[in-house]
Amino acid sequence: MKRFEKPILVTRPYLPPLEEFKRGLEEVWANQWLTNNGQRKI
């Protein structure tokens, strides 16, 4: 059986840009406040 040159990705998680994610975490750490009240809008 011949292999593909590149892998065929069936599923791949969506990850936001790392810098955008870091800004959100920095705000959580600064406020020391966690919640489970749904989505956070940046």
mmCIF entry with sequence, helices, sheets and N, C-alpha, C, O atoms, coordinates in Angstrom:
data_MODEL
# 
_entry.id   MODEL 
# 
_entity.id                         1 
_entity.type                       polymer 
_entity.pdbx_number_of_molecules   1 
# 
_entity_poly.entity_id                      1 
_entity_poly.type                           'polypeptide(L)' 
_entity_poly.nstd_linkage                   no 
_entity_poly.nstd_monomer                   no 
_entity_poly.pdbx_seq_one_letter_code       MKRFEKPILVTRPYLPPLEEFKRGLEEVWANQWLTNNGQRKI 
_entity_poly.pdbx_seq_one_letter_code_can   MKRFEKPILVTRPYLPPLEEFKRGLEEVWANQWLTNNGQRKI 
_entity_poly.pdbx_strand_id                 A 
# 
loop_
_entity_poly_seq.entity_id 
_entity_poly_seq.num 
_entity_poly_seq.mon_id 
_entity_poly_seq.hetero 
1 1  MET n 
1 2  LYS n 
1 3  ARG n 
1 4  PHE n 
1 5  GLU n 
1 6  LYS n 
1 7  PRO n 
1 8  ILE n 
1 9  LEU n 
1 10 VAL n 
1 11 THR n 
1 12 ARG n 
1 13 PRO n 
1 14 TYR n 
1 15 LEU n 
1 16 PRO n 
1 17 PRO n 
1 18 LEU n 
1 19 GLU n 
1 20 GLU n 
1 21 PHE n 
1 22 LYS n 
1 23 ARG n 
1 24 GLY n 
1 25 LEU n 
1 26 GLU n 
1 27 GLU n 
1 28 VAL n 
1 29 TRP n 
1 30 ALA n 
1 31 ASN n 
1 32 GLN n 
1 33 TRP n 
1 34 LEU n 
1 35 THR n 
1 36 ASN n 
1 37 ASN n 
1 38 GLY n 
1 39 GLN n 
1 40 ARG n 
1 41 LYS n 
1 42 ILE n 
# 
_struct_asym.id          A 
_struct_asym.entity_id   1 
# 
_struct_conf.conf_type_id            HELX_P 
_struct_conf.id                      HELX_P1 
_struct_conf.pdbx_PDB_helix_id       AA1 
_struct_conf.beg_label_comp_id       LEU 
_struct_conf.beg_label_asym_id       A 
_struct_conf.beg_label_seq_id        18 
_struct_conf.pdbx_beg_PDB_ins_code   ? 
_struct_conf.end_label_comp_id       ASN 
_struct_conf.end_label_asym_id       A 
_struct_conf.end_label_seq_id        31 
_struct_conf.pdbx_end_PDB_ins_code   ? 
_struct_conf.beg_auth_comp_id        LEU 
_struct_conf.beg_auth_asym_id        A 
_struct_conf.beg_auth_seq_id         18 
_struct_conf.end_auth_comp_id        ASN 
_struct_conf.end_auth_asym_id        A 
_struct_conf.end_auth_seq_id         31 
_struct_conf.pdbx_PDB_helix_class    1 
_struct_conf.details                 ? 
_struct_conf.pdbx_PDB_helix_length   14 
# 
_struct_conf_type.id          HELX_P 
_struct_conf_type.criteria    ? 
_struct_conf_type.reference   ? 
# 
loop_
_atom_site.group_PDB 
_atom_site.id 
_atom_site.type_symbol 
_atom_site.label_atom_id 
_atom_site.label_alt_id 
_atom_site.label_comp_id 
_atom_site.label_asym_id 
_atom_site.label_entity_id 
_atom_site.label_seq_id 
_atom_site.pdbx_PDB_ins_code 
_atom_site.Cartn_x 
_atom_site.Cartn_y 
_atom_site.Cartn_z 
_atom_site.occupancy 
_atom_site.B_iso_or_equiv 
_atom_site.pdbx_formal_charge 
_atom_site.auth_seq_id 
_atom_site.auth_comp_id 
_atom_site.auth_asym_id 
_atom_site.auth_atom_id 
_atom_site.pdbx_PDB_model_num 
ATOM 1   N N  . MET A 1 1  ? 0.845   -1.174 0.000  1.00 0.00 ? 1  MET A N  1 
ATOM 2   C CA . MET A 1 1  ? 0.000   0.000  0.000  1.00 0.00 ? 1  MET A CA 1 
ATOM 3   C C  . MET A 1 1  ? 0.893   1.242  0.000  1.00 0.00 ? 1  MET A C  1 
ATOM 4   O O  . MET A 1 1  ? 1.841   1.328  0.780  1.00 0.00 ? 1  MET A O  1 
ATOM 5   N N  . LYS A 1 2  ? 0.591   2.193  -0.869 1.00 0.00 ? 2  LYS A N  1 
ATOM 6   C CA . LYS A 1 2  ? 1.375   3.424  -0.974 1.00 0.00 ? 2  LYS A CA 1 
ATOM 7   C C  . LYS A 1 2  ? 0.900   4.451  0.065  1.00 0.00 ? 2  LYS A C  1 
ATOM 8   O O  . LYS A 1 2  ? -0.302  4.647  0.243  1.00 0.00 ? 2  LYS A O  1 
ATOM 9   N N  . ARG A 1 3  ? 1.829   5.089  0.734  1.00 0.00 ? 3  ARG A N  1 
ATOM 10  C CA . ARG A 1 3  ? 1.502   6.105  1.740  1.00 0.00 ? 3  ARG A CA 1 
ATOM 11  C C  . ARG A 1 3  ? 1.326   7.465  1.078  1.00 0.00 ? 3  ARG A C  1 
ATOM 12  O O  . ARG A 1 3  ? 1.880   7.727  0.011  1.00 0.00 ? 3  ARG A O  1 
ATOM 13  N N  . PHE A 1 4  ? 0.561   8.309  1.714  1.00 0.00 ? 4  PHE A N  1 
ATOM 14  C CA . PHE A 1 4  ? 0.378   9.678  1.227  1.00 0.00 ? 4  PHE A CA 1 
ATOM 15  C C  . PHE A 1 4  ? 1.604   10.511 1.571  1.00 0.00 ? 4  PHE A C  1 
ATOM 16  O O  . PHE A 1 4  ? 2.290   10.242 2.557  1.00 0.00 ? 4  PHE A O  1 
ATOM 17  N N  . GLU A 1 5  ? 1.877   11.532 0.745  1.00 0.00 ? 5  GLU A N  1 
ATOM 18  C CA . GLU A 1 5  ? 3.010   12.415 1.029  1.00 0.00 ? 5  GLU A CA 1 
ATOM 19  C C  . GLU A 1 5  ? 2.752   13.243 2.287  1.00 0.00 ? 5  GLU A C  1 
ATOM 20  O O  . GLU A 1 5  ? 3.656   13.445 3.097  1.00 0.00 ? 5  GLU A O  1 
ATOM 21  N N  . LYS A 1 6  ? 1.521   13.720 2.448  1.00 0.00 ? 6  LYS A N  1 
ATOM 22  C CA . LYS A 1 6  ? 1.133   14.492 3.628  1.00 0.00 ? 6  LYS A CA 1 
ATOM 23  C C  . LYS A 1 6  ? 0.012   13.724 4.324  1.00 0.00 ? 6  LYS A C  1 
ATOM 24  O O  . LYS A 1 6  ? -0.771  13.042 3.662  1.00 0.00 ? 6  LYS A O  1 
ATOM 25  N N  . PRO A 1 7  ? -0.073  13.826 5.649  1.00 0.00 ? 7  PRO A N  1 
ATOM 26  C CA . PRO A 1 7  ? -1.173  13.137 6.336  1.00 0.00 ? 7  PRO A CA 1 
ATOM 27  C C  . PRO A 1 7  ? -2.519  13.774 5.980  1.00 0.00 ? 7  PRO A C  1 
ATOM 28  O O  . PRO A 1 7  ? -2.599  14.977 5.729  1.00 0.00 ? 7  PRO A O  1 
ATOM 29  N N  . ILE A 1 8  ? -3.543  12.977 5.962  1.00 0.00 ? 8  ILE A N  1 
ATOM 30  C CA . ILE A 1 8  ? -4.897  13.480 5.755  1.00 0.00 ? 8  ILE A CA 1 
ATOM 31  C C  . ILE A 1 8  ? -5.510  13.664 7.141  1.00 0.00 ? 8  ILE A C  1 
ATOM 32  O O  . ILE A 1 8  ? -5.761  12.692 7.852  1.00 0.00 ? 8  ILE A O  1 
ATOM 33  N N  . LEU A 1 9  ? -5.745  14.911 7.512  1.00 0.00 ? 9  LEU A N  1 
ATOM 34  C CA . LEU A 1 9  ? -6.277  15.221 8.834  1.00 0.00 ? 9  LEU A CA 1 
ATOM 35  C C  . LEU A 1 9  ? -7.796  15.123 8.795  1.00 0.00 ? 9  LEU A C  1 
ATOM 36  O O  . LEU A 1 9  ? -8.461  15.895 8.105  1.00 0.00 ? 9  LEU A O  1 
ATOM 37  N N  . VAL A 1 10 ? -8.324  14.185 9.527  1.00 0.00 ? 10 VAL A N  1 
ATOM 38  C CA . VAL A 1 10 ? -9.765  13.971 9.557  1.00 0.00 ? 10 VAL A CA 1 
ATOM 39  C C  . VAL A 1 10 ? -10.415 14.998 10.470 1.00 0.00 ? 10 VAL A C  1 
ATOM 40  O O  . VAL A 1 10 ? -11.419 15.609 10.105 1.00 0.00 ? 10 VAL A O  1 
ATOM 41  N N  . THR A 1 11 ? -9.858  15.188 11.632 1.00 0.00 ? 11 THR A N  1 
ATOM 42  C CA . THR A 1 11 ? -10.344 16.211 12.561 1.00 0.00 ? 11 THR A CA 1 
ATOM 43  C C  . THR A 1 11 ? -9.161  16.984 13.091 1.00 0.00 ? 11 THR A C  1 
ATOM 44  O O  . THR A 1 11 ? -8.066  16.440 13.241 1.00 0.00 ? 11 THR A O  1 
ATOM 45  N N  . ARG A 1 12 ? -9.376  18.221 13.365 1.00 0.00 ? 12 ARG A N  1 
ATOM 46  C CA . ARG A 1 12 ? -8.324  19.067 13.920 1.00 0.00 ? 12 ARG A CA 1 
ATOM 47  C C  . ARG A 1 12 ? -9.014  20.110 14.794 1.00 0.00 ? 12 ARG A C  1 
ATOM 48  O O  . ARG A 1 12 ? -9.934  20.781 14.327 1.00 0.00 ? 12 ARG A O  1 
ATOM 49  N N  . PRO A 1 13 ? -8.596  20.264 16.045 1.00 0.00 ? 13 PRO A N  1 
ATOM 50  C CA . PRO A 1 13 ? -9.273  21.229 16.914 1.00 0.00 ? 13 PRO A CA 1 
ATOM 51  C C  . PRO A 1 13 ? -9.011  22.662 16.459 1.00 0.00 ? 13 PRO A C  1 
ATOM 52  O O  . PRO A 1 13 ? -7.950  22.976 15.917 1.00 0.00 ? 13 PRO A O  1 
ATOM 53  N N  . TYR A 1 14 ? -9.997  23.519 16.689 1.00 0.00 ? 14 TYR A N  1 
ATOM 54  C CA . TYR A 1 14 ? -9.800  24.943 16.422 1.00 0.00 ? 14 TYR A CA 1 
ATOM 55  C C  . TYR A 1 14 ? -9.152  25.551 17.654 1.00 0.00 ? 14 TYR A C  1 
ATOM 56  O O  . TYR A 1 14 ? -9.672  25.421 18.763 1.00 0.00 ? 14 TYR A O  1 
ATOM 57  N N  . LEU A 1 15 ? -8.048  26.196 17.468 1.00 0.00 ? 15 LEU A N  1 
ATOM 58  C CA . LEU A 1 15 ? -7.376  26.898 18.560 1.00 0.00 ? 15 LEU A CA 1 
ATOM 59  C C  . LEU A 1 15 ? -7.239  28.358 18.157 1.00 0.00 ? 15 LEU A C  1 
ATOM 60  O O  . LEU A 1 15 ? -6.777  28.656 17.056 1.00 0.00 ? 15 LEU A O  1 
ATOM 61  N N  . PRO A 1 16 ? -7.638  29.279 19.046 1.00 0.00 ? 16 PRO A N  1 
ATOM 62  C CA . PRO A 1 16 ? -7.470  30.693 18.713 1.00 0.00 ? 16 PRO A CA 1 
ATOM 63  C C  . PRO A 1 16 ? -5.979  31.036 18.673 1.00 0.00 ? 16 PRO A C  1 
ATOM 64  O O  . PRO A 1 16 ? -5.156  30.280 19.189 1.00 0.00 ? 16 PRO A O  1 
ATOM 65  N N  . PRO A 1 17 ? -5.634  32.157 18.074 1.00 0.00 ? 17 PRO A N  1 
ATOM 66  C CA . PRO A 1 17 ? -4.228  32.575 18.096 1.00 0.00 ? 17 PRO A CA 1 
ATOM 67  C C  . PRO A 1 17 ? -3.732  32.630 19.546 1.00 0.00 ? 17 PRO A C  1 
ATOM 68  O O  . PRO A 1 17 ? -4.444  33.098 20.434 1.00 0.00 ? 17 PRO A O  1 
ATOM 69  N N  . LEU A 1 18 ? -2.534  32.160 19.770 1.00 0.00 ? 18 LEU A N  1 
ATOM 70  C CA . LEU A 1 18 ? -1.991  32.058 21.124 1.00 0.00 ? 18 LEU A CA 1 
ATOM 71  C C  . LEU A 1 18 ? -1.984  33.405 21.837 1.00 0.00 ? 18 LEU A C  1 
ATOM 72  O O  . LEU A 1 18 ? -2.313  33.474 23.021 1.00 0.00 ? 18 LEU A O  1 
ATOM 73  N N  . GLU A 1 19 ? -1.617  34.468 21.143 1.00 0.00 ? 19 GLU A N  1 
ATOM 74  C CA . GLU A 1 19 ? -1.567  35.783 21.794 1.00 0.00 ? 19 GLU A CA 1 
ATOM 75  C C  . GLU A 1 19 ? -2.951  36.223 22.270 1.00 0.00 ? 19 GLU A C  1 
ATOM 76  O O  . GLU A 1 19 ? -3.077  36.837 23.329 1.00 0.00 ? 19 GLU A O  1 
ATOM 77  N N  . GLU A 1 20 ? -3.978  35.915 21.499 1.00 0.00 ? 20 GLU A N  1 
ATOM 78  C CA . GLU A 1 20 ? -5.343  36.256 21.896 1.00 0.00 ? 20 GLU A CA 1 
ATOM 79  C C  . GLU A 1 20 ? -5.741  35.474 23.150 1.00 0.00 ? 20 GLU A C  1 
ATOM 80  O O  . GLU A 1 20 ? -6.387  36.021 24.043 1.00 0.00 ? 20 GLU A O  1 
ATOM 81  N N  . PHE A 1 21 ? -5.369  34.238 23.214 1.00 0.00 ? 21 PHE A N  1 
ATOM 82  C CA . PHE A 1 21 ? -5.677  33.388 24.354 1.00 0.00 ? 21 PHE A CA 1 
ATOM 83  C C  . PHE A 1 21 ? -4.933  33.860 25.602 1.00 0.00 ? 21 PHE A C  1 
ATOM 84  O O  . PHE A 1 21 ? -5.489  33.850 26.700 1.00 0.00 ? 21 PHE A O  1 
ATOM 85  N N  . LYS A 1 22 ? -3.693  34.269 25.435 1.00 0.00 ? 22 LYS A N  1 
ATOM 86  C CA . LYS A 1 22 ? -2.890  34.748 26.575 1.00 0.00 ? 22 LYS A CA 1 
ATOM 87  C C  . LYS A 1 22 ? -3.505  35.991 27.189 1.00 0.00 ? 22 LYS A C  1 
ATOM 88  O O  . LYS A 1 22 ? -3.509  36.137 28.412 1.00 0.00 ? 22 LYS A O  1 
ATOM 89  N N  . ARG A 1 23 ? -4.029  36.896 26.359 1.00 0.00 ? 23 ARG A N  1 
ATOM 90  C CA . ARG A 1 23 ? -4.642  38.122 26.892 1.00 0.00 ? 23 ARG A CA 1 
ATOM 91  C C  . ARG A 1 23 ? -5.813  37.777 27.800 1.00 0.00 ? 23 ARG A C  1 
ATOM 92  O O  . ARG A 1 23 ? -5.987  38.375 28.862 1.00 0.00 ? 23 ARG A O  1 
ATOM 93  N N  . GLY A 1 24 ? -6.616  36.803 27.368 1.00 0.00 ? 24 GLY A N  1 
ATOM 94  C CA . GLY A 1 24 ? -7.750  36.395 28.195 1.00 0.00 ? 24 GLY A CA 1 
ATOM 95  C C  . GLY A 1 24 ? -7.304  35.786 29.511 1.00 0.00 ? 24 GLY A C  1 
ATOM 96  O O  . GLY A 1 24 ? -7.896  36.059 30.555 1.00 0.00 ? 24 GLY A O  1 
ATOM 97  N N  . LEU A 1 25 ? -6.270  34.969 29.471 1.00 0.00 ? 25 LEU A N  1 
ATOM 98  C CA . LEU A 1 25 ? -5.759  34.356 30.705 1.00 0.00 ? 25 LEU A CA 1 
ATOM 99  C C  . LEU A 1 25 ? -5.140  35.392 31.629 1.00 0.00 ? 25 LEU A C  1 
ATOM 100 O O  . LEU A 1 25 ? -5.286  35.303 32.848 1.00 0.00 ? 25 LEU A O  1 
ATOM 101 N N  . GLU A 1 26 ? -4.458  36.361 31.065 1.00 0.00 ? 26 GLU A N  1 
ATOM 102 C CA . GLU A 1 26 ? -3.850  37.406 31.900 1.00 0.00 ? 26 GLU A CA 1 
ATOM 103 C C  . GLU A 1 26 ? -4.921  38.171 32.659 1.00 0.00 ? 26 GLU A C  1 
ATOM 104 O O  . GLU A 1 26 ? -4.712  38.549 33.812 1.00 0.00 ? 26 GLU A O  1 
ATOM 105 N N  . GLU A 1 27 ? -6.071  38.404 32.025 1.00 0.00 ? 27 GLU A N  1 
ATOM 106 C CA . GLU A 1 27 ? -7.169  39.094 32.697 1.00 0.00 ? 27 GLU A CA 1 
ATOM 107 C C  . GLU A 1 27 ? -7.723  38.238 33.841 1.00 0.00 ? 27 GLU A C  1 
ATOM 108 O O  . GLU A 1 27 ? -8.015  38.760 34.917 1.00 0.00 ? 27 GLU A O  1 
ATOM 109 N N  . VAL A 1 28 ? -7.868  36.935 33.616 1.00 0.00 ? 28 VAL A N  1 
ATOM 110 C CA . VAL A 1 28 ? -8.346  36.039 34.668 1.00 0.00 ? 28 VAL A CA 1 
ATOM 111 C C  . VAL A 1 28 ? -7.377  36.056 35.843 1.00 0.00 ? 28 VAL A C  1 
ATOM 112 O O  . VAL A 1 28 ? -7.800  36.157 36.995 1.00 0.00 ? 28 VAL A O  1 
ATOM 113 N N  . TRP A 1 29 ? -6.097  35.959 35.564 1.00 0.00 ? 29 TRP A N  1 
ATOM 114 C CA . TRP A 1 29 ? -5.092  35.947 36.639 1.00 0.00 ? 29 TRP A CA 1 
ATOM 115 C C  . TRP A 1 29 ? -5.095  37.287 37.382 1.00 0.00 ? 29 TRP A C  1 
ATOM 116 O O  . TRP A 1 29 ? -4.985  37.303 38.608 1.00 0.00 ? 29 TRP A O  1 
ATOM 117 N N  . ALA A 1 30 ? -5.217  38.391 36.677 1.00 0.00 ? 30 ALA A N  1 
ATOM 118 C CA . ALA A 1 30 ? -5.210  39.709 37.322 1.00 0.00 ? 30 ALA A CA 1 
ATOM 119 C C  . ALA A 1 30 ? -6.433  39.893 38.214 1.00 0.00 ? 30 ALA A C  1 
ATOM 120 O O  . ALA A 1 30 ? -6.324  40.439 39.312 1.00 0.00 ? 30 ALA A O  1 
ATOM 121 N N  . ASN A 1 31 ? -7.605  39.437 37.744 1.00 0.00 ? 31 ASN A N  1 
ATOM 122 C CA . ASN A 1 31 ? -8.843  39.597 38.517 1.00 0.00 ? 31 ASN A CA 1 
ATOM 123 C C  . ASN A 1 31 ? -9.036  38.512 39.562 1.00 0.00 ? 31 ASN A C  1 
ATOM 124 O O  . ASN A 1 31 ? -9.800  38.692 40.510 1.00 0.00 ? 31 ASN A O  1 
ATOM 125 N N  . GLN A 1 32 ? -8.354  37.393 39.399 1.00 0.00 ? 32 GLN A N  1 
ATOM 126 C CA . GLN A 1 32 ? -8.508  36.232 40.275 1.00 0.00 ? 32 GLN A CA 1 
ATOM 127 C C  . GLN A 1 32 ? -9.981  35.852 40.407 1.00 0.00 ? 32 GLN A C  1 
ATOM 128 O O  . GLN A 1 32 ? -10.486 35.599 41.501 1.00 0.00 ? 32 GLN A O  1 
ATOM 129 N N  . TRP A 1 33 ? -10.661 35.822 39.239 1.00 0.00 ? 33 TRP A N  1 
ATOM 130 C CA . TRP A 1 33 ? -12.080 35.548 39.229 1.00 0.00 ? 33 TRP A CA 1 
ATOM 131 C C  . TRP A 1 33 ? -12.400 34.544 38.136 1.00 0.00 ? 33 TRP A C  1 
ATOM 132 O O  . TRP A 1 33 ? -12.138 34.786 36.958 1.00 0.00 ? 33 TRP A O  1 
ATOM 133 N N  . LEU A 1 34 ? -12.972 33.409 38.538 1.00 0.00 ? 34 LEU A N  1 
ATOM 134 C CA . LEU A 1 34 ? -13.387 32.376 37.595 1.00 0.00 ? 34 LEU A CA 1 
ATOM 135 C C  . LEU A 1 34 ? -14.897 32.263 37.641 1.00 0.00 ? 34 LEU A C  1 
ATOM 136 O O  . LEU A 1 34 ? -15.506 32.463 38.693 1.00 0.00 ? 34 LEU A O  1 
ATOM 137 N N  . THR A 1 35 ? -15.507 31.944 36.508 1.00 0.00 ? 35 THR A N  1 
ATOM 138 C CA . THR A 1 35 ? -16.961 31.790 36.459 1.00 0.00 ? 35 THR A CA 1 
ATOM 139 C C  . THR A 1 35 ? -17.313 30.700 35.466 1.00 0.00 ? 35 THR A C  1 
ATOM 140 O O  . THR A 1 35 ? -16.519 30.369 34.585 1.00 0.00 ? 35 THR A O  1 
ATOM 141 N N  . ASN A 1 36 ? -18.486 30.155 35.610 1.00 0.00 ? 36 ASN A N  1 
ATOM 142 C CA . ASN A 1 36 ? -18.992 29.196 34.637 1.00 0.00 ? 36 ASN A CA 1 
ATOM 143 C C  . ASN A 1 36 ? -20.309 29.681 34.065 1.00 0.00 ? 36 ASN A C  1 
ATOM 144 O O  . ASN A 1 36 ? -21.179 28.876 33.733 1.00 0.00 ? 36 ASN A O  1 
ATOM 145 N N  . ASN A 1 37 ? -20.459 30.976 33.949 1.00 0.00 ? 37 ASN A N  1 
ATOM 146 C CA . ASN A 1 37 ? -21.700 31.581 33.455 1.00 0.00 ? 37 ASN A CA 1 
ATOM 147 C C  . ASN A 1 37 ? -21.779 31.664 31.943 1.00 0.00 ? 37 ASN A C  1 
ATOM 148 O O  . ASN A 1 37 ? -22.452 32.551 31.418 1.00 0.00 ? 37 ASN A O  1 
ATOM 149 N N  . GLY A 1 38 ? -21.126 30.785 31.237 1.00 0.00 ? 38 GLY A N  1 
ATOM 150 C CA . GLY A 1 38 ? -21.228 30.764 29.785 1.00 0.00 ? 38 GLY A CA 1 
ATOM 151 C C  . GLY A 1 38 ? -20.024 31.354 29.096 1.00 0.00 ? 38 GLY A C  1 
ATOM 152 O O  . GLY A 1 38 ? -18.955 31.512 29.686 1.00 0.00 ? 38 GLY A O  1 
ATOM 153 N N  . GLN A 1 39 ? -20.224 31.681 27.814 1.00 0.00 ? 39 GLN A N  1 
ATOM 154 C CA . GLN A 1 39 ? -19.123 32.150 26.987 1.00 0.00 ? 39 GLN A CA 1 
ATOM 155 C C  . GLN A 1 39 ? -18.612 33.515 27.426 1.00 0.00 ? 39 GLN A C  1 
ATOM 156 O O  . GLN A 1 39 ? -19.354 34.353 27.939 1.00 0.00 ? 39 GLN A O  1 
ATOM 157 N N  . ARG A 1 40 ? -17.333 33.702 27.208 1.00 0.00 ? 40 ARG A N  1 
ATOM 158 C CA . ARG A 1 40 ? -16.697 34.983 27.487 1.00 0.00 ? 40 ARG A CA 1 
ATOM 159 C C  . ARG A 1 40 ? -16.478 35.698 26.181 1.00 0.00 ? 40 ARG A C  1 
ATOM 160 O O  . ARG A 1 40 ? -15.909 35.122 25.254 1.00 0.00 ? 40 ARG A O  1 
ATOM 161 N N  . LYS A 1 41 ? -16.911 36.930 26.079 1.00 0.00 ? 41 LYS A N  1 
ATOM 162 C CA . LYS A 1 41 ? -16.728 37.702 24.848 1.00 0.00 ? 41 LYS A CA 1 
ATOM 163 C C  . LYS A 1 41 ? -15.557 38.644 25.017 1.00 0.00 ? 41 LYS A C  1 
ATOM 164 O O  . LYS A 1 41 ? -15.486 39.418 25.971 1.00 0.00 ? 41 LYS A O  1 
ATOM 165 N N  . ILE A 1 42 ? -14.646 38.560 24.074 1.00 0.00 ? 42 ILE A N  1 
ATOM 166 C CA . ILE A 1 42 ? -13.445 39.401 24.135 1.00 0.00 ? 42 ILE A CA 1 
ATOM 167 C C  . ILE A 1 42 ? -13.589 40.545 23.175 1.00 0.00 ? 42 ILE A C  1 
ATOM 168 O O  . ILE A 1 42 ? -12.689 41.378 23.067 1.00 0.00 ? 42 ILE A O  1 
# 
